[in-house]
Amino acid sequence: MALVRLWLQENHLVALPKSFGQLKAVQELWLQCNLLNEVPQNFGYLASLRKLRLEGNRLVALPESFGELSHLHELWLQDNKLKSLPENFCQLAALQKVCLRRNELHLHDATIRTLEILGQVAELKEIWVYDNQLAQLPTNFAKKESSDPSPCCLIRVVGFLCSKMVNAASSAKRMRCRRRASRGPTTPELDPLIQRSARHQDVQV
């Protein structure tokens, strides 16, 4: 039986093995509150992934293969160091909720194009982008036509701030994650875990 859920949150991971992309059956992946600077280039091979949590890491960029996660419904990327998004980010056609708050996103050409096209994703309901370094949103952001007027087809821009207004409770939680991630060893060995994935349905670390 293939691995479908993998919970690795609140550890001290600084990198993921190249073999990580072999987890093609994983639907739910929790990697929040680690020390990740990047994810493998083959991350987009996780073809079944529906929910991904990467918040509270040190990510500065996402791999180009990220746009191949065609079944992804929820994406949590807050509390990282992302300055831009890959251009194929807008190919996440099944995306319903994306959280990008508290990163370092700027309104340059690539980010403008990504936000413009994200605003047209048919399934998208919520975009969280507050507490970045954006000065404005694209003029056609969230101008989406749909034959179905029901609320589930409408985009709700939950938050957008031009300045650094950090919620105290969220900041405290983020600091707790950082403190946990700063203690202990550097990189746990993950390859044996992945090699055993076919024999386990759920793994919680």
PyMOL commands that set and color helices and strands:
alter all, ss='L'
color gray80, all
select helices_A, chain A and resi 18-22+41-45+64-68+87-91+109-118+151-153+168-182+191-195+197-199
alter helices_A, ss='H'
color red, helices_A
select strands_A, chain A and resi 5-7+28-30+51-53+74-76+97-99+126-128+156-159+202-204
alter strands_A, ss='S'
color yellow, strands_A
deselect
rebuild
show_as cartoon
